Amino acid sequence: MDLSYISGLVGAVTGIAALVVSVISLRRSSQSKALDLRLELRKAVSDLRADADALQPQMAFAKKSHTRVAAATGRHGSGAFQKWEAEWESDAAAVTALLAELPSGAESFASLAISELEARHVSVHALQRRVAKIQEKYLASLAADDRDRDHIRQDVRAETQARSRRS
């Protein structure tokens, strides 16, 4: 046997072995990527559900707060209050619809391909942004109510001090 023939045979066997190893590695890499995407998606769904479940009580608290501050400042029947209340009603309906869109927290996503996992991840992210936008709106409303309460307290203190000076 010729040395070049043996070298060629060893090269061919090595090439085939490298191909088999790389196919196995590619398959494991794909499985690992799918597992990572499933895990990320399950975490994202869990976070989304927690945030969305807290949204309705937060909105109810914001409505109660805003109503009380509006009553204390004499703006309860004003156009601005009515506009705020109409927006609240619209947001409450949007939240109800959003809650219906949420994926189940018990879903494992095991049967989904990588492309489907990526698509679901994007849709969950979009829902999370919608939830966050509504959360931020009502947190800002609560902060404004707190500032108004501070002004009310200052006005009451000033009025009390003025009365005590007159007495």
N, CA and C atoms as an extended XYZ file, in Angstrom:
501
Properties=species:S:1:pos:R:3:atomname:S:1:resname:S:1:resid:I:1 pbc="F F F"
N         0.815       -1.172        0.000 N   MET     1
C         0.000        0.000        0.000 CA  MET     1
C         0.862        1.239        0.000 C   MET     1
N         0.359        2.155       -0.701 N   ASP     2
C         1.066        3.416       -0.853 CA  ASP     2
C         0.751        4.328        0.327 C   ASP     2
N         1.759        5.088        0.770 N   LEU     3
C         1.605        5.993        1.915 CA  LEU     3
C         0.555        7.074        1.626 C   LEU     3
N         0.486        7.561        0.410 N   SER     4
C        -0.489        8.587        0.073 CA  SER     4
C        -1.915        8.021        0.127 C   SER     4
N        -2.072        6.744       -0.214 N   TYR     5
C        -3.374        6.098       -0.140 CA  TYR     5
C        -3.826        5.992        1.307 C   TYR     5
N        -2.923        5.609        2.196 N   ILE     6
C        -3.231        5.492        3.620 CA  ILE     6
C        -3.549        6.871        4.196 C   ILE     6
N        -2.775        7.875        3.811 N   SER     7
C        -3.025        9.248        4.275 CA  SER     7
C        -4.393        9.726        3.808 C   SER     7
N        -4.752        9.419        2.588 N   GLY     8
C        -6.052        9.799        2.061 CA  GLY     8
C        -7.175        9.101        2.792 C   GLY     8
N        -6.968        7.802        3.095 N   LEU     9
C        -7.966        7.038        3.825 CA  LEU     9
C        -8.150        7.585        5.246 C   LEU     9
N        -7.040        7.899        5.917 N   VAL    10
C        -7.107        8.489        7.261 CA  VAL    10
C        -7.796        9.849        7.190 C   VAL    10
N        -7.505       10.641        6.188 N   GLY    11
C        -8.140       11.954        6.008 CA  GLY    11
C        -9.635       11.829        5.790 C   GLY    11
N       -10.039       10.830        4.992 N   ALA    12
C       -11.462       10.617        4.731 CA  ALA    12
C       -12.187       10.196        6.004 C   ALA    12
N       -11.600        9.272        6.745 N   VAL    13
C       -12.213        8.823        7.994 CA  VAL    13
C       -12.291        9.984        8.975 C   VAL    13
N       -11.232       10.766        9.073 N   THR    14
C       -11.219       11.929        9.964 CA  THR    14
C       -12.293       12.930        9.551 C   THR    14
N       -12.432       13.151        8.260 N   GLY    15
C       -13.447       14.081        7.762 CA  GLY    15
C       -14.852       13.618        8.093 C   GLY    15
N       -15.109       12.324        7.916 N   ILE    16
C       -16.425       11.769        8.226 CA  ILE    16
C       -16.694       11.879        9.725 C   ILE    16
N       -15.682       11.560       10.538 N   ALA    17
C       -15.843       11.663       11.992 CA  ALA    17
C       -16.109       13.117       12.393 C   ALA    17
N       -15.419       14.048       11.769 N   ALA    18
C       -15.635       15.469       12.075 CA  ALA    18
C       -17.048       15.898       11.682 C   ALA    18
N       -17.536       15.388       10.566 N   LEU    19
C       -18.894       15.701       10.130 CA  LEU    19
C       -19.913       15.173       11.138 C   LEU    19
N       -19.745       13.945       11.581 N   VAL    20
C       -20.663       13.355       12.546 CA  VAL    20
C       -20.636       14.154       13.846 C   VAL    20
N       -19.441       14.491       14.334 N   VAL    21
C       -19.316       15.257       15.576 CA  VAL    21
C       -19.961       16.629       15.423 C   VAL    21
N       -19.761       17.276       14.281 N   SER    22
C       -20.345       18.612       14.104 CA  SER    22
C       -21.869       18.549       13.982 C   SER    22
N       -22.420       17.509       13.377 N   VAL    23
C       -23.877       17.357       13.303 CA  VAL    23
C       -24.447       17.153       14.710 C   VAL    23
N       -23.789       16.314       15.500 N   ILE    24
C       -24.231       16.089       16.879 CA  ILE    24
C       -24.143       17.385       17.672 C   ILE    24
N       -23.072       18.116       17.494 N   SER    25
C       -22.890       19.384       18.205 CA  SER    25
C       -23.954       20.405       17.792 C   SER    25
N       -24.250       20.457       16.499 N   LEU    26
C       -25.280       21.380       16.012 CA  LEU    26
C       -26.640       21.021       16.608 C   LEU    26
N       -26.958       19.736       16.653 N   ARG    27
C       -28.228       19.295       17.222 CA  ARG    27
C       -28.306       19.677       18.701 C   ARG    27
N       -27.229       19.450       19.446 N   ARG    28
C       -27.223       19.802       20.872 CA  ARG    28
C       -27.328       21.307       21.064 C   ARG    28
N       -26.661       22.040       20.202 N   SER    29
C       -26.726       23.500       20.287 CA  SER    29
C       -28.152       23.989       20.042 C   SER    29
N       -28.835       23.412       19.066 N   SER    30
C       -30.223       23.789       18.780 CA  SER    30
C       -31.127       23.441       19.958 C   SER    30
N       -30.911       22.268       20.538 N   GLN    31
C       -31.714       21.877       21.697 CA  GLN    31
C       -31.462       22.809       22.873 C   GLN    31
N       -30.217       23.196       23.051 N   SER    32
C       -29.873       24.107       24.140 CA  SER    32
C       -30.499       25.485       23.907 C   SER    32
N       -30.448       25.939       22.661 N   LYS    33
C       -31.059       27.239       22.343 CA  LYS    33
C       -32.560       27.192       22.580 C   LYS    33
N       -33.202       26.106       22.169 N   ALA    34
C       -34.646       25.971       22.376 CA  ALA    34
C       -34.965       25.938       23.867 C   ALA    34
N       -34.155       25.240       24.635 N   LEU    35
C       -34.362       25.184       26.079 CA  LEU    35
C       -34.214       26.567       26.704 C   LEU    35
N       -33.175       27.307       26.280 N   ASP    36
C       -32.971       28.664       26.786 CA  ASP    36
C       -34.148       29.571       26.433 C   ASP    36
N       -34.634       29.458       25.189 N   LEU    37
C       -35.777       30.279       24.775 CA  LEU    37
C       -37.035       29.914       25.557 C   LEU    37
N       -37.248       28.627       25.794 N   ARG    38
C       -38.407       28.209       26.585 CA  ARG    38
C       -38.329       28.767       28.001 C   ARG    38
N       -37.147       28.678       28.583 N   LEU    39
C       -36.962       29.187       29.942 CA  LEU    39
C       -37.195       30.695       29.999 C   LEU    39
N       -36.604       31.427       29.056 N   GLU    40
C       -36.803       32.878       29.007 CA  GLU    40
C       -38.277       33.213       28.815 C   GLU    40
N       -38.937       32.465       27.944 N   LEU    41
C       -40.348       32.719       27.670 CA  LEU    41
C       -41.201       32.434       28.899 C   LEU    41
N       -40.922       31.354       29.594 N   ARG    42
C       -41.691       31.049       30.807 CA  ARG    42
C       -41.482       32.120       31.871 C   ARG    42
N       -40.250       32.615       32.005 N   LYS    43
C       -39.986       33.702       32.963 CA  LYS    43
C       -40.727       34.971       32.547 C   LYS    43
N       -40.672       35.285       31.257 N   ALA    44
C       -41.349       36.491       30.761 CA  ALA    44
C       -42.856       36.397       30.972 C   ALA    44
N       -43.428       35.227       30.728 N   VAL    45
C       -44.866       35.034       30.938 CA  VAL    45
C       -45.197       35.178       32.416 C   VAL    45
N       -44.361       34.612       33.274 N   SER    46
C       -44.587       34.720       34.720 CA  SER    46
C       -44.544       36.181       35.177 C   SER    46
N       -43.540       36.927       34.710 N   ASP    47
C       -43.439       38.351       35.055 CA  ASP    47
C       -44.639       39.133       34.519 C   ASP    47
N       -45.009       38.838       33.290 N   LEU    48
C       -46.148       39.518       32.676 CA  LEU    48
C       -47.424       39.254       33.461 C   LEU    48
N       -47.651       38.013       33.839 N   ARG    49
C       -48.856       37.682       34.597 CA  ARG    49
C       -48.876       38.400       35.939 C   ARG    49
N       -47.740       38.445       36.613 N   ALA    50
C       -47.674       39.131       37.915 CA  ALA    50
C       -47.977       40.619       37.746 C   ALA    50
N       -47.373       41.244       36.749 N   ASP    51
C       -47.610       42.671       36.513 CA  ASP    51
C       -49.059       42.927       36.107 C   ASP    51
N       -49.583       42.083       35.238 N   ALA    52
C       -50.957       42.272       34.759 CA  ALA    52
C       -51.973       42.034       35.877 C   ALA    52
N       -51.703       41.043       36.727 N   ASP    53
C       -52.623       40.781       37.842 CA  ASP    53
C       -52.647       41.939       38.837 C   ASP    53
N       -51.551       42.657       38.963 N   ALA    54
C       -51.488       43.795       39.883 CA  ALA    54
C       -52.088       45.063       39.275 C   ALA    54
N       -52.324       45.043       37.981 N   LEU    55
C       -52.763       46.247       37.284 CA  LEU    55
C       -54.167       46.691       37.679 C   LEU    55
N       -55.124       45.787       37.738 N   GLN    56
C       -56.494       46.184       38.083 CA  GLN    56
C       -56.597       46.756       39.499 C   GLN    56
N       -55.979       46.125       40.511 N   PRO    57
C       -56.028       46.751       41.841 CA  PRO    57
C       -55.324       48.118       41.878 C   PRO    57
N       -54.245       48.250       41.131 N   GLN    58
C       -53.545       49.534       41.080 CA  GLN    58
C       -54.440       50.596       40.454 C   GLN    58
N       -55.126       50.217       39.382 N   MET    59
C       -56.018       51.177       38.733 CA  MET    59
C       -57.188       51.544       39.641 C   MET    59
N       -57.735       50.575       40.362 N   ALA    60
C       -58.845       50.854       41.278 CA  ALA    60
C       -58.389       51.806       42.381 C   ALA    60
N       -57.184       51.584       42.896 N   PHE    61
C       -56.645       52.468       43.927 CA  PHE    61
C       -56.430       53.877       43.367 C   PHE    61
N       -55.923       53.960       42.145 N   ALA    62
C       -55.706       55.270       41.514 CA  ALA    62
C       -57.034       56.000       41.304 C   ALA    62
N       -58.075       55.262       40.921 N   LYS    63
C       -59.385       55.899       40.721 CA  LYS    63
C       -59.924       56.430       42.044 C   LYS    63
N       -59.813       55.629       43.097 N   LYS    64
C       -60.286       56.060       44.410 CA  LYS    64
C       -59.501       57.294       44.871 C   LYS    64
N       -58.193       57.260       44.678 N   SER    65
C       -57.347       58.380       45.082 CA  SER    65
C       -57.711       59.645       44.310 C   SER    65
N       -57.838       59.506       42.991 N   HIS    66
C       -58.123       60.671       42.153 CA  HIS    66
C       -59.503       61.239       42.462 C   HIS    66
N       -60.469       60.373       42.728 N   THR    67
C       -61.820       60.824       43.062 CA  THR    67
C       -61.809       61.608       44.373 C   THR    67
N       -61.091       61.093       45.356 N   ARG    68
C       -61.030       61.777       46.654 CA  ARG    68
C       -60.327       63.123       46.561 C   ARG    68
N       -59.238       63.170       45.816 N   VAL    69
C       -58.514       64.442       45.671 CA  VAL    69
C       -59.376       65.441       44.896 C   VAL    69
N       -60.057       64.962       43.861 N   ALA    70
C       -60.930       65.860       43.090 CA  ALA    70
C       -62.058       66.401       43.967 C   ALA    70
N       -62.610       65.561       44.824 N   ALA    71
C       -63.667       66.015       45.729 CA  ALA    71
C       -63.114       67.027       46.733 C   ALA    71
N       -61.919       66.787       47.236 N   ALA    72
C       -61.323       67.688       48.232 CA  ALA    72
C       -60.957       69.039       47.631 C   ALA    72
N       -60.660       69.052       46.352 N   THR    73
C       -60.266       70.311       45.707 CA  THR    73
C       -61.419       70.967       44.957 C   THR    73
N       -62.600       70.345       45.007 N   GLY    74
C       -63.755       70.929       44.336 CA  GLY    74
C       -63.777       70.704       42.838 C   GLY    74
N       -62.996       69.751       42.355 N   ARG    75
C       -62.947       69.498       40.907 CA  ARG    75
C       -63.660       68.205       40.521 C   ARG    75
N       -64.466       67.667       41.427 N   HIS    76
C       -65.077       66.363       41.168 CA  HIS    76
C       -65.981       66.370       39.946 C   HIS    76
N       -66.731       67.405       39.730 N   GLY    77
C       -67.640       67.463       38.583 CA  GLY    77
C       -67.043       68.166       37.380 C   GLY    77
N       -65.778       68.493       37.447 N   SER    78
C       -65.157       69.276       36.367 CA  SER    78
C       -64.967       68.443       35.103 C   SER    78
N       -64.748       69.147       34.017 N   GLY    79
C       -64.499       68.484       32.736 CA  GLY    79
C       -63.204       67.676       32.765 C   GLY    79
N       -62.192       68.196       33.467 N   ALA    80
C       -60.916       67.476       33.560 CA  ALA    80
C       -61.101       66.151       34.296 C   ALA    80
N       -61.906       66.164       35.364 N   PHE    81
C       -62.146       64.928       36.101 CA  PHE    81
C       -62.945       63.952       35.245 C   PHE    81
N       -63.954       64.451       34.545 N   GLN    82
C       -64.753       63.582       33.686 CA  GLN    82
C       -63.907       62.970       32.573 C   GLN    82
N       -62.988       63.762       32.042 N   LYS    83
C       -62.075       63.249       31.013 CA  LYS    83
C       -61.189       62.157       31.596 C   LYS    83
N       -60.639       62.391       32.792 N   TRP    84
C       -59.782       61.396       33.451 CA  TRP    84
C       -60.571       60.107       33.692 C   TRP    84
N       -61.800       60.262       34.149 N   GLU    85
C       -62.635       59.096       34.447 CA  GLU    85
C       -62.977       58.317       33.172 C   GLU    85
N       -63.221       59.022       32.077 N   ALA    86
C       -63.493       58.343       30.795 CA  ALA    86
C       -62.258       57.583       30.318 C   ALA    86
N       -61.076       58.178       30.492 N   GLU    87
C       -59.833       57.491       30.132 CA  GLU    87
C       -59.643       56.259       31.012 C   GLU    87
N       -59.986       56.395       32.292 N   TRP    88
C       -59.862       55.264       33.209 CA  TRP    88
C       -60.760       54.114       32.754 C   TRP    88
N       -61.988       54.434       32.387 N   GLU    89
C       -62.924       53.409       31.917 CA  GLU    89
C       -62.389       52.722       30.670 C   GLU    89
N       -61.847       53.512       29.759 N   SER    90
C       -61.261       52.955       28.535 CA  SER    90
C       -60.066       52.063       28.858 C   SER    90
N       -59.218       52.520       29.758 N   ASP    91
C       -58.053       51.723       30.157 CA  ASP    91
C       -58.488       50.445       30.877 C   ASP    91
N       -59.533       50.524       31.692 N   ALA    92
C       -60.028       49.333       32.392 CA  ALA    92
C       -60.521       48.294       31.389 C   ALA    92
N       -61.208       48.747       30.347 N   ALA    93
C       -61.663       47.817       29.301 CA  ALA    93
C       -60.465       47.232       28.552 C   ALA    93
N       -59.451       48.060       28.291 N   ALA    94
C       -58.245       47.579       27.610 CA  ALA    94
C       -57.515       46.540       28.461 C   ALA    94
N       -57.484       46.763       29.761 N   VAL    95
C       -56.824       45.806       30.663 CA  VAL    95
C       -57.589       44.487       30.685 C   VAL    95
N       -58.897       44.544       30.699 N   THR    96
C       -59.695       43.319       30.665 CA  THR    96
C       -59.403       42.533       29.388 C   THR    96
N       -59.334       43.227       28.264 N   ALA    97
C       -59.006       42.566       26.995 CA  ALA    97
C       -57.577       42.026       27.013 C   ALA    97
N       -56.675       42.795       27.592 N   LEU    98
C       -55.274       42.379       27.671 CA  LEU    98
C       -55.130       41.118       28.522 C   LEU    98
N       -55.850       41.057       29.632 N   LEU    99
C       -55.792       39.884       30.502 CA  LEU    99
C       -56.267       38.632       29.765 C   LEU    99
N       -57.216       38.808       28.852 N   ALA   100
C       -57.703       37.669       28.071 CA  ALA   100
C       -56.652       37.189       27.066 C   ALA   100
N       -55.739       38.065       26.673 N   GLU   101
C       -54.690       37.714       25.714 CA  GLU   101
C       -53.501       37.008       26.348 C   GLU   101
N       -53.396       37.068       27.664 N   LEU   102
C       -52.217       36.517       28.334 CA  LEU   102
C       -52.110       35.013       28.138 C   LEU   102
N       -50.889       34.554       27.876 N   PRO   103
C       -50.702       33.106       27.801 CA  PRO   103
C       -50.821       32.488       29.190 C   PRO   103
N       -51.157       31.230       29.216 N   SER   104
C       -51.290       30.519       30.480 CA  SER   104
C       -49.928       30.407       31.163 C   SER   104
N       -49.906       30.600       32.450 N   GLY   105
C       -48.659       30.483       33.188 CA  GLY   105
C       -48.186       29.047       33.297 C   GLY   105
N       -49.081       28.084       33.064 N   ALA   106
C       -48.742       26.671       33.183 CA  ALA   106
C       -48.209       26.082       31.871 C   ALA   106
N       -48.276       26.843       30.803 N   GLU   107
C       -47.841       26.347       29.501 CA  GLU   107
C       -46.329       26.126       29.499 C   GLU   107
N       -45.883       24.990       28.960 N   SER   108
C       -44.450       24.666       28.976 CA  SER   108
C       -43.757       25.049       27.674 C   SER   108
N       -44.500       25.252       26.605 N   PHE   109
C       -43.971       25.618       25.291 CA  PHE   109
C       -43.053       24.535       24.714 C   PHE   109
N       -43.159       23.302       25.219 N   ALA   110
C       -42.264       22.216       24.809 CA  ALA   110
C       -42.436       21.829       23.349 C   ALA   110
N       -43.613       21.987       22.806 N   SER   111
C       -43.856       21.536       21.441 CA  SER   111
C       -43.516       22.585       20.383 C   SER   111
N       -43.118       23.766       20.817 N   LEU   112
C       -42.875       24.842       19.860 CA  LEU   112
C       -41.461       24.777       19.286 C   LEU   112
N       -41.358       25.081       18.002 N   ALA   113
C       -40.053       25.178       17.345 CA  ALA   113
C       -39.394       26.499       17.741 C   ALA   113
N       -38.124       26.632       17.442 N   ILE   114
C       -37.376       27.837       17.826 CA  ILE   114
C       -38.018       29.088       17.238 C   ILE   114
N       -38.433       29.031       15.988 N   SER   115
C       -39.040       30.223       15.367 CA  SER   115
C       -40.348       30.594       16.068 C   SER   115
N       -41.117       29.587       16.475 N   GLU   116
C       -42.364       29.861       17.198 CA  GLU   116
C       -42.077       30.416       18.598 C   GLU   116
N       -41.039       29.891       19.238 N   LEU   117
C       -40.654       30.406       20.554 CA  LEU   117
C       -40.261       31.877       20.459 C   LEU   117
N       -39.491       32.207       19.425 N   GLU   118
C       -39.080       33.602       19.229 CA  GLU   118
C       -40.292       34.492       18.989 C   GLU   118
N       -41.231       34.031       18.187 N   ALA   119
C       -42.441       34.818       17.900 CA  ALA   119
C       -43.262       35.023       19.171 C   ALA   119
N       -43.395       33.973       19.975 N   ARG   120
C       -44.136       34.098       21.239 CA  ARG   120
C       -43.433       35.071       22.178 C   ARG   120
N       -42.112       35.002       22.204 N   HIS   121
C       -41.347       35.896       23.076 CA  HIS   121
C       -41.601       37.353       22.685 C   HIS   121
N       -41.627       37.617       21.403 N   VAL   122
C       -41.896       38.982       20.916 CA  VAL   122
C       -43.309       39.419       21.302 C   VAL   122
N       -44.282       38.522       21.176 N   SER   123
C       -45.659       38.901       21.526 CA  SER   123
C       -45.797       39.136       23.029 C   SER   123
N       -45.116       38.332       23.840 N   VAL   124
C       -45.150       38.541       25.295 CA  VAL   124
C       -44.492       39.875       25.639 C   VAL   124
N       -43.411       40.194       24.961 N   HIS   125
C       -42.739       41.484       25.200 CA  HIS   125
C       -43.675       42.644       24.849 C   HIS   125
N       -44.406       42.521       23.757 N   ALA   126
C       -45.350       43.578       23.361 CA  ALA   126
C       -46.443       43.742       24.419 C   ALA   126
N       -46.944       42.630       24.942 N   LEU   127
C       -47.950       42.715       26.006 CA  LEU   127
C       -47.358       43.359       27.256 C   LEU   127
N       -46.118       43.010       27.571 N   GLN   128
C       -45.448       43.594       28.745 CA  GLN   128
C       -45.318       45.103       28.595 C   GLN   128
N       -45.015       45.576       27.404 N   ARG   129
C       -44.908       47.028       27.170 CA  ARG   129
C       -46.258       47.702       27.365 C   ARG   129
N       -47.342       47.048       26.917 N   ARG   130
C       -48.675       47.628       27.103 CA  ARG   130
C       -49.014       47.721       28.586 C   ARG   130
N       -48.710       46.666       29.329 N   VAL   131
C       -48.962       46.663       30.774 CA  VAL   131
C       -48.141       47.768       31.438 C   VAL   131
N       -46.872       47.860       31.080 N   ALA   132
C       -45.985       48.860       31.684 CA  ALA   132
C       -46.470       50.281       31.397 C   ALA   132
N       -46.961       50.504       30.204 N   LYS   133
C       -47.457       51.836       29.833 CA  LYS   133
C       -48.639       52.237       30.715 C   LYS   133
N       -49.552       51.303       30.933 N   ILE   134
C       -50.709       51.597       31.783 CA  ILE   134
C       -50.274       51.765       33.231 C   ILE   134
N       -49.355       50.913       33.697 N   GLN   135
C       -48.835       51.042       35.067 CA  GLN   135
C       -48.227       52.427       35.277 C   GLN   135
N       -47.382       52.845       34.337 N   GLU   136
C       -46.715       54.148       34.450 CA  GLU   136
C       -47.733       55.283       34.487 C   GLU   136
N       -48.781       55.176       33.690 N   LYS   137
C       -49.811       56.220       33.645 CA  LYS   137
C       -50.467       56.393       35.013 C   LYS   137
N       -50.821       55.264       35.650 N   TYR   138
C       -51.524       55.373       36.929 CA  TYR   138
C       -50.575       55.621       38.097 C   TYR   138
N       -49.327       55.257       37.967 N   LEU   139
C       -48.337       55.661       38.978 CA  LEU   139
C       -48.135       57.172       38.926 C   LEU   139
N       -48.105       57.721       37.718 N   ALA   140
C       -47.979       59.173       37.568 CA  ALA   140
C       -49.218       59.872       38.127 C   ALA   140
N       -50.389       59.290       37.913 N   SER   141
C       -51.619       59.867       38.450 CA  SER   141
C       -51.586       59.863       39.979 C   SER   141
N       -51.122       58.764       40.567 N   LEU   142
C       -51.013       58.692       42.028 CA  LEU   142
C       -50.002       59.709       42.557 C   LEU   142
N       -48.915       59.889       41.835 N   ALA   143
C       -47.912       60.876       42.257 CA  ALA   143
C       -48.502       62.290       42.203 C   ALA   143
N       -49.287       62.573       41.168 N   ALA   144
C       -49.938       63.885       41.072 CA  ALA   144
C       -50.935       64.069       42.212 C   ALA   144
N       -51.660       63.013       42.550 N   ASP   145
C       -52.598       63.085       43.678 CA  ASP   145
C       -51.849       63.364       44.979 C   ASP   145
N       -50.700       62.734       45.156 N   ASP   146
C       -49.900       62.979       46.365 CA  ASP   146
C       -49.449       64.436       46.447 C   ASP   146
N       -49.058       64.993       45.297 N   ARG   147
C       -48.662       66.421       45.293 CA  ARG   147
C       -49.867       67.300       45.645 C   ARG   147
N       -51.030       66.963       45.093 N   ASP   148
C       -52.241       67.729       45.411 CA  ASP   148
C       -52.595       67.607       46.890 C   ASP   148
N       -52.415       66.427       47.465 N   ARG   149
C       -52.670       66.248       48.900 CA  ARG   149
C       -51.734       67.127       49.734 C   ARG   149
N       -50.481       67.214       49.307 N   ASP   150
C       -49.540       68.083       50.014 CA  ASP   150
C       -50.013       69.536       49.978 C   ASP   150
N       -50.512       69.971       48.815 N   HIS   151
C       -51.031       71.344       48.704 CA  HIS   151
C       -52.259       71.529       49.596 C   HIS   151
N       -53.106       70.525       49.641 N   ILE   152
C       -54.298       70.606       50.495 CA  ILE   152
C       -53.869       70.734       51.956 C   ILE   152
N       -52.903       69.930       52.364 N   ARG   153
C       -52.414       69.998       53.749 CA  ARG   153
C       -51.822       71.371       54.060 C   ARG   153
N       -51.057       71.896       53.117 N   GLN   154
C       -50.470       73.224       53.332 CA  GLN   154
C       -51.560       74.284       53.461 C   GLN   154
N       -52.583       74.183       52.617 N   ASP   155
C       -53.683       75.144       52.696 CA  ASP   155
C       -54.415       75.034       54.035 C   ASP   155
N       -54.627       73.808       54.512 N   VAL   156
C       -55.309       73.605       55.792 CA  VAL   156
C       -54.459       74.161       56.932 C   VAL   156
N       -53.137       73.907       56.870 N   ARG   157
C       -52.249       74.443       57.914 CA  ARG   157
C       -52.277       75.968       57.929 C   ARG   157
N       -52.207       76.546       56.738 N   ALA   158
C       -52.216       78.011       56.651 CA  ALA   158
C       -53.535       78.567       57.183 C   ALA   158
N       -54.627       77.912       56.847 N   GLU   159
C       -55.933       78.364       57.327 CA  GLU   159
C       -56.033       78.205       58.847 C   GLU   159
N       -55.527       77.088       59.364 N   THR   160
C       -55.550       76.849       60.813 CA  THR   160
C       -54.703       77.884       61.540 C   THR   160
N       -53.543       78.187       61.013 N   GLN   161
C       -52.676       79.195       61.622 CA  GLN   161
C       -53.321       80.580       61.597 C   GLN   161
N       -53.996       80.886       60.481 N   ALA   162
C       -54.666       82.171       60.375 CA  ALA   162
C       -55.806       82.274       61.399 C   ALA   162
N       -56.537       81.202       61.606 N   ARG   163
C       -57.608       81.192       62.597 CA  ARG   163
C       -57.056       81.356       64.009 C   ARG   163
N       -55.958       80.659       64.282 N   SER   164
C       -55.398       80.742       65.620 CA  SER   164
C       -54.836       82.141       65.915 C   SER   164
N       -54.393       82.846       64.922 N   ARG   165
C       -53.901       84.217       65.122 CA  ARG   165
C       -55.059       85.168       65.410 C   ARG   165
N       -56.190       84.904       64.759 N   ARG   166
C       -57.361       85.759       64.939 CA  ARG   166
C       -57.972       85.569       66.318 C   ARG   166
N       -57.792       84.404       66.883 N   SER   167
C       -58.434       84.117       68.173 CA  SER   167
C       -57.725       84.714       69.320 C   SER   167
